[in-house]
Amino acid sequence: MVKDNIDKFIKNSLIHATNLNRKMRNTKSEVLVDFIHSDLLRITVVTNKVSLNSDLLIIEKYVKNLKNIDSTQVKSP
């Protein structure tokens, strides 16, 4: 992710964590987002358990579908 995308995402990280947890619960996943952390190069989504591939796909799809994020700059987990 580029810095502009990271800044936009982190600005609303609490909302994103809440939305991701709702999506996880809707799929009956036991994985929940604990917090979201950023550094200069990437965003890290920390979960309460080891994520399955399906959980990672939910996170990836959520991030790529955000309107204020340039999805071409998002790298998959």
BASE-672719 format. One record per atom (N, C-alpha, C, O, CB): atom name; residue in three letters; residue number from 1; x, z, y. Coordinates in steps of 0.2 Angstrom, whole numbers, plus 5000, padded with zeros to 4 digits. Glycine has a CB too. Layout:
N
CA; ala; NUM; X; Z; Y
...
END
This chain:
77
N; met; 1; 5004; 5000; 4994
CA; met; 1; 5000; 5000; 5000
C; met; 1; 5004; 5000; 5006
O; met; 1; 5010; 5003; 5006
CB; met; 1; 4995; 5006; 5000
N; val; 2; 5002; 4997; 5011
CA; val; 2; 5006; 4997; 5018
C; val; 2; 5004; 5003; 5022
O; val; 2; 4998; 5006; 5021
CB; val; 2; 5005; 4990; 5022
N; lys; 3; 5008; 5005; 5027
CA; lys; 3; 5007; 5011; 5030
C; lys; 3; 5000; 5011; 5034
O; lys; 3; 4996; 5016; 5034
CB; lys; 3; 5012; 5011; 5036
N; asp; 4; 4997; 5005; 5036
CA; asp; 4; 4991; 5005; 5040
C; asp; 4; 4985; 5007; 5035
O; asp; 4; 4981; 5010; 5037
CB; asp; 4; 4990; 4998; 5042
N; asn; 5; 4986; 5004; 5029
CA; asn; 5; 4981; 5006; 5024
C; asn; 5; 4981; 5013; 5022
O; asn; 5; 4976; 5016; 5021
CB; asn; 5; 4982; 5001; 5017
N; ile; 6; 4987; 5016; 5021
CA; ile; 6; 4988; 5023; 5019
C; ile; 6; 4985; 5027; 5025
O; ile; 6; 4981; 5032; 5023
CB; ile; 6; 4995; 5024; 5018
N; asp; 7; 4986; 5026; 5031
CA; asp; 7; 4984; 5030; 5037
C; asp; 7; 4976; 5029; 5037
O; asp; 7; 4973; 5035; 5038
CB; asp; 7; 4986; 5027; 5043
N; lys; 8; 4973; 5024; 5036
CA; lys; 8; 4966; 5023; 5035
C; lys; 8; 4963; 5027; 5030
O; lys; 8; 4957; 5030; 5030
CB; lys; 8; 4964; 5016; 5035
N; phe; 9; 4966; 5027; 5024
CA; phe; 9; 4963; 5030; 5018
C; phe; 9; 4964; 5038; 5019
O; phe; 9; 4959; 5041; 5017
CB; phe; 9; 4967; 5028; 5012
N; ile; 10; 4970; 5040; 5021
CA; ile; 10; 4971; 5047; 5021
C; ile; 10; 4966; 5050; 5027
O; ile; 10; 4964; 5056; 5026
CB; ile; 10; 4978; 5049; 5023
N; lys; 11; 4965; 5047; 5032
CA; lys; 11; 4961; 5049; 5037
C; lys; 11; 4954; 5052; 5035
O; lys; 11; 4951; 5057; 5037
CB; lys; 11; 4959; 5044; 5043
N; asn; 12; 4951; 5049; 5029
CA; asn; 12; 4945; 5051; 5026
C; asn; 12; 4946; 5053; 5019
O; asn; 12; 4942; 5052; 5015
CB; asn; 12; 4940; 5045; 5027
N; ser; 13; 4952; 5056; 5018
CA; ser; 13; 4953; 5058; 5011
C; ser; 13; 4948; 5063; 5008
O; ser; 13; 4947; 5062; 5002
CB; ser; 13; 4960; 5061; 5010
N; leu; 14; 4945; 5067; 5011
CA; leu; 14; 4940; 5072; 5009
C; leu; 14; 4934; 5068; 5007
O; leu; 14; 4931; 5070; 5001
CB; leu; 14; 4939; 5077; 5014
N; ile; 15; 4932; 5063; 5011
CA; ile; 15; 4926; 5059; 5009
C; ile; 15; 4928; 5055; 5003
O; ile; 15; 4923; 5055; 4998
CB; ile; 15; 4924; 5055; 5015
N; his; 16; 4934; 5052; 5002
CA; his; 16; 4935; 5048; 4997
C; his; 16; 4936; 5052; 4990
O; his; 16; 4934; 5050; 4985
CB; his; 16; 4942; 5045; 4998
N; ala; 17; 4939; 5058; 4991
CA; ala; 17; 4939; 5063; 4985
C; ala; 17; 4932; 5064; 4982
O; ala; 17; 4930; 5064; 4976
CB; ala; 17; 4943; 5069; 4986
N; thr; 18; 4927; 5066; 4987
CA; thr; 18; 4920; 5067; 4985
C; thr; 18; 4917; 5061; 4982
O; thr; 18; 4914; 5062; 4977
CB; thr; 18; 4916; 5070; 4992
N; asn; 19; 4918; 5056; 4985
CA; asn; 19; 4915; 5050; 4982
C; asn; 19; 4918; 5048; 4975
O; asn; 19; 4914; 5046; 4971
CB; asn; 19; 4916; 5044; 4987
N; leu; 20; 4924; 5049; 4974
CA; leu; 20; 4927; 5047; 4968
C; leu; 20; 4925; 5052; 4963
O; leu; 20; 4923; 5050; 4957
CB; leu; 20; 4935; 5048; 4968
N; asn; 21; 4924; 5059; 4964
CA; asn; 21; 4921; 5064; 4960
C; asn; 21; 4914; 5062; 4958
O; asn; 21; 4912; 5063; 4952
CB; asn; 21; 4922; 5071; 4963
N; arg; 22; 4910; 5060; 4962
CA; arg; 22; 4903; 5058; 4961
C; arg; 22; 4903; 5052; 4956
O; arg; 22; 4900; 5052; 4951
CB; arg; 22; 4900; 5056; 4967
N; lys; 23; 4908; 5047; 4957
CA; lys; 23; 4908; 5041; 4952
C; lys; 23; 4911; 5043; 4945
O; lys; 23; 4908; 5041; 4940
CB; lys; 23; 4913; 5036; 4955
N; met; 24; 4915; 5048; 4945
CA; met; 24; 4918; 5051; 4939
C; met; 24; 4912; 5054; 4935
O; met; 24; 4911; 5053; 4929
CB; met; 24; 4924; 5055; 4940
N; arg; 25; 4908; 5058; 4939
CA; arg; 25; 4903; 5062; 4935
C; arg; 25; 4897; 5057; 4933
O; arg; 25; 4894; 5058; 4928
CB; arg; 25; 4900; 5067; 4940
N; asn; 26; 4896; 5052; 4937
CA; asn; 26; 4891; 5047; 4935
C; asn; 26; 4893; 5043; 4928
O; asn; 26; 4889; 5041; 4925
CB; asn; 26; 4890; 5042; 4940
N; thr; 27; 4899; 5043; 4927
CA; thr; 27; 4902; 5040; 4920
C; thr; 27; 4903; 5045; 4915
O; thr; 27; 4906; 5043; 4910
CB; thr; 27; 4908; 5036; 4922
N; lys; 28; 4901; 5051; 4916
CA; lys; 28; 4902; 5057; 4911
C; lys; 28; 4909; 5058; 4910
O; lys; 28; 4910; 5061; 4905
CB; lys; 28; 4898; 5055; 4905
N; ser; 29; 4913; 5057; 4915
CA; ser; 29; 4920; 5059; 4914
C; ser; 29; 4921; 5066; 4915
O; ser; 29; 4918; 5069; 4920
CB; ser; 29; 4925; 5054; 4918
N; glu; 30; 4926; 5069; 4912
CA; glu; 30; 4928; 5076; 4913
C; glu; 30; 4934; 5076; 4918
O; glu; 30; 4936; 5082; 4921
CB; glu; 30; 4930; 5079; 4907
N; val; 31; 4936; 5071; 4921
CA; val; 31; 4941; 5070; 4925
C; val; 31; 4938; 5071; 4932
O; val; 31; 4934; 5067; 4934
CB; val; 31; 4946; 5064; 4925
N; leu; 32; 4941; 5075; 4937
CA; leu; 32; 4939; 5076; 4944
C; leu; 32; 4945; 5075; 4948
O; leu; 32; 4951; 5077; 4946
CB; leu; 32; 4935; 5082; 4945
N; val; 33; 4945; 5073; 4954
CA; val; 33; 4950; 5072; 4959
C; val; 33; 4951; 5079; 4962
O; val; 33; 4946; 5082; 4965
CB; val; 33; 4948; 5067; 4964
N; asp; 34; 4957; 5082; 4962
CA; asp; 34; 4959; 5088; 4965
C; asp; 34; 4961; 5087; 4972
O; asp; 34; 4958; 5090; 4977
CB; asp; 34; 4964; 5092; 4961
N; phe; 35; 4965; 5082; 4973
CA; phe; 35; 4967; 5081; 4980
C; phe; 35; 4970; 5074; 4980
O; phe; 35; 4972; 5071; 4975
CB; phe; 35; 4971; 5086; 4983
N; ile; 36; 4971; 5072; 4987
CA; ile; 36; 4974; 5065; 4988
C; ile; 36; 4980; 5066; 4992
O; ile; 36; 4980; 5070; 4997
CB; ile; 36; 4969; 5060; 4991
N; his; 37; 4986; 5064; 4990
CA; his; 37; 4992; 5065; 4994
C; his; 37; 4995; 5058; 4996
O; his; 37; 4994; 5053; 4992
CB; his; 37; 4997; 5069; 4990
N; ser; 38; 4999; 5058; 5001
CA; ser; 38; 5002; 5051; 5003
C; ser; 38; 5009; 5052; 5005
O; ser; 38; 5011; 5058; 5007
CB; ser; 38; 4998; 5048; 5009
N; asp; 39; 5013; 5047; 5004
CA; asp; 39; 5020; 5047; 5007
C; asp; 39; 5021; 5040; 5011
O; asp; 39; 5016; 5037; 5012
CB; asp; 39; 5025; 5048; 5001
N; leu; 40; 5027; 5038; 5012
CA; leu; 40; 5028; 5032; 5016
C; leu; 40; 5026; 5026; 5012
O; leu; 40; 5024; 5021; 5015
CB; leu; 40; 5035; 5032; 5018
N; leu; 41; 5026; 5026; 5005
CA; leu; 41; 5025; 5020; 5001
C; leu; 41; 5018; 5020; 4997
O; leu; 41; 5016; 5015; 4995
CB; leu; 41; 5030; 5019; 4997
N; arg; 42; 5015; 5026; 4996
CA; arg; 42; 5009; 5026; 4992
C; arg; 42; 5005; 5032; 4993
O; arg; 42; 5006; 5036; 4996
CB; arg; 42; 5012; 5026; 4984
N; ile; 43; 4999; 5031; 4990
CA; ile; 43; 4994; 5037; 4989
C; ile; 43; 4994; 5039; 4982
O; ile; 43; 4994; 5035; 4977
CB; ile; 43; 4987; 5034; 4992
N; thr; 44; 4994; 5046; 4981
CA; thr; 44; 4994; 5048; 4975
C; thr; 44; 4987; 5052; 4974
O; thr; 44; 4986; 5056; 4978
CB; thr; 44; 5000; 5053; 4973
N; val; 45; 4983; 5051; 4969
CA; val; 45; 4977; 5054; 4968
C; val; 45; 4978; 5059; 4962
O; val; 45; 4980; 5057; 4956
CB; val; 45; 4971; 5049; 4966
N; val; 46; 4978; 5065; 4963
CA; val; 46; 4979; 5071; 4958
C; val; 46; 4973; 5073; 4955
O; val; 46; 4968; 5074; 4959
CB; val; 46; 4983; 5077; 4962
N; thr; 47; 4972; 5073; 4949
CA; thr; 47; 4966; 5074; 4945
C; thr; 47; 4967; 5081; 4941
O; thr; 47; 4973; 5083; 4940
CB; thr; 47; 4964; 5069; 4940
N; asn; 48; 4962; 5084; 4939
CA; asn; 48; 4962; 5090; 4935
C; asn; 48; 4964; 5089; 4928
O; asn; 48; 4966; 5094; 4924
CB; asn; 48; 4955; 5093; 4935
N; lys; 49; 4964; 5083; 4925
CA; lys; 49; 4966; 5082; 4918
C; lys; 49; 4970; 5075; 4918
O; lys; 49; 4970; 5071; 4923
CB; lys; 49; 4960; 5081; 4913
N; val; 50; 4973; 5073; 4912
CA; val; 50; 4976; 5067; 4912
C; val; 50; 4970; 5061; 4911
O; val; 50; 4965; 5062; 4908
CB; val; 50; 4980; 5066; 4905
N; ser; 51; 4971; 5056; 4916
CA; ser; 51; 4966; 5051; 4916
C; ser; 51; 4966; 5046; 4911
O; ser; 51; 4972; 5044; 4909
CB; ser; 51; 4967; 5048; 4923
N; leu; 52; 4961; 5044; 4909
CA; leu; 52; 4960; 5038; 4904
C; leu; 52; 4961; 5032; 4908
O; leu; 52; 4960; 5032; 4914
CB; leu; 52; 4954; 5039; 4900
N; asn; 53; 4962; 5026; 4905
CA; asn; 53; 4962; 5020; 4908
C; asn; 53; 4956; 5018; 4912
O; asn; 53; 4956; 5016; 4917
CB; asn; 53; 4963; 5014; 4903
N; ser; 54; 4950; 5020; 4909
CA; ser; 54; 4943; 5019; 4912
C; ser; 54; 4943; 5023; 4919
O; ser; 54; 4940; 5021; 4924
CB; ser; 54; 4938; 5021; 4907
N; asp; 55; 4946; 5029; 4919
CA; asp; 55; 4946; 5033; 4925
C; asp; 55; 4950; 5030; 4930
O; asp; 55; 4948; 5030; 4936
CB; asp; 55; 4948; 5040; 4924
N; leu; 56; 4956; 5027; 4928
CA; leu; 56; 4960; 5024; 4933
C; leu; 56; 4957; 5017; 4936
O; leu; 56; 4958; 5016; 4942
CB; leu; 56; 4967; 5022; 4930
N; leu; 57; 4953; 5014; 4932
CA; leu; 57; 4949; 5008; 4934
C; leu; 57; 4944; 5010; 4939
O; leu; 57; 4943; 5006; 4944
CB; leu; 57; 4946; 5004; 4928
N; ile; 58; 4941; 5016; 4938
CA; ile; 58; 4936; 5018; 4943
C; ile; 58; 4939; 5019; 4950
O; ile; 58; 4936; 5017; 4955
CB; ile; 58; 4932; 5024; 4941
N; ile; 59; 4945; 5022; 4950
CA; ile; 59; 4949; 5024; 4956
C; ile; 59; 4951; 5017; 4959
O; ile; 59; 4950; 5016; 4965
CB; ile; 59; 4955; 5028; 4955
N; glu; 60; 4954; 5013; 4955
CA; glu; 60; 4956; 5006; 4958
C; glu; 60; 4950; 5002; 4961
O; glu; 60; 4951; 5000; 4967
CB; glu; 60; 4959; 5002; 4952
N; lys; 61; 4945; 5002; 4958
CA; lys; 61; 4939; 4998; 4960
C; lys; 61; 4936; 5001; 4967
O; lys; 61; 4935; 4998; 4971
CB; lys; 61; 4933; 4998; 4955
N; tyr; 62; 4936; 5008; 4967
CA; tyr; 62; 4934; 5011; 4973
C; tyr; 62; 4938; 5010; 4979
O; tyr; 62; 4936; 5008; 4984
CB; tyr; 62; 4934; 5019; 4972
N; val; 63; 4945; 5010; 4978
CA; val; 63; 4949; 5009; 4983
C; val; 63; 4949; 5002; 4986
O; val; 63; 4949; 5000; 4992
CB; val; 63; 4956; 5011; 4981
N; lys; 64; 4949; 4997; 4981
CA; lys; 64; 4949; 4990; 4983
C; lys; 64; 4942; 4988; 4986
O; lys; 64; 4942; 4983; 4990
CB; lys; 64; 4950; 4986; 4977
N; asn; 65; 4937; 4992; 4985
CA; asn; 65; 4930; 4990; 4988
C; asn; 65; 4929; 4993; 4995
O; asn; 65; 4924; 4992; 4998
CB; asn; 65; 4925; 4992; 4983
N; leu; 66; 4934; 4997; 4997
CA; leu; 66; 4933; 5000; 5004
C; leu; 66; 4934; 4995; 5009
O; leu; 66; 4938; 4990; 5009
CB; leu; 66; 4939; 5006; 5005
N; lys; 67; 4929; 4995; 5014
CA; lys; 67; 4929; 4990; 5019
C; lys; 67; 4935; 4990; 5024
O; lys; 67; 4937; 4984; 5026
CB; lys; 67; 4922; 4990; 5023
N; asn; 68; 4938; 4995; 5025
CA; asn; 68; 4943; 4996; 5030
C; asn; 68; 4950; 4995; 5027
O; asn; 68; 4955; 4996; 5031
CB; asn; 68; 4942; 5002; 5034
N; ile; 69; 4950; 4994; 5021
CA; ile; 69; 4957; 4993; 5017
C; ile; 69; 4958; 4986; 5015
O; ile; 69; 4953; 4983; 5013
CB; ile; 69; 4957; 4998; 5011
N; asp; 70; 4964; 4984; 5017
CA; asp; 70; 4966; 4977; 5015
C; asp; 70; 4967; 4977; 5007
O; asp; 70; 4973; 4979; 5005
CB; asp; 70; 4972; 4974; 5019
N; ser; 71; 4963; 4975; 5003
CA; ser; 71; 4963; 4975; 4996
C; ser; 71; 4969; 4971; 4993
O; ser; 71; 4971; 4972; 4987
CB; ser; 71; 4957; 4973; 4992
N; thr; 72; 4971; 4966; 4996
CA; thr; 72; 4977; 4962; 4994
C; thr; 72; 4983; 4966; 4994
O; thr; 72; 4988; 4964; 4990
CB; thr; 72; 4978; 4956; 4998
N; gln; 73; 4983; 4971; 4998
CA; gln; 73; 4989; 4976; 4998
C; gln; 73; 4989; 4981; 4993
O; gln; 73; 4994; 4985; 4993
CB; gln; 73; 4990; 4978; 5005
N; val; 74; 4984; 4982; 4989
CA; val; 74; 4983; 4988; 4985
C; val; 74; 4986; 4986; 4978
O; val; 74; 4984; 4981; 4975
CB; val; 74; 4976; 4990; 4984
N; lys; 75; 4991; 4990; 4976
CA; lys; 75; 4994; 4989; 4969
C; lys; 75; 4990; 4993; 4964
O; lys; 75; 4988; 4999; 4966
CB; lys; 75; 5001; 4991; 4969
N; ser; 76; 4989; 4991; 4958
CA; ser; 76; 4985; 4994; 4953
C; ser; 76; 4990; 5000; 4950
O; ser; 76; 4996; 4999; 4950
CB; ser; 76; 4983; 4989; 4947
N; pro; 77; 4986; 5005; 4948
CA; pro; 77; 4990; 5011; 4945
C; pro; 77; 4993; 5009; 4938
O; pro; 77; 4997; 5013; 4935
CB; pro; 77; 4985; 5017; 4943
END
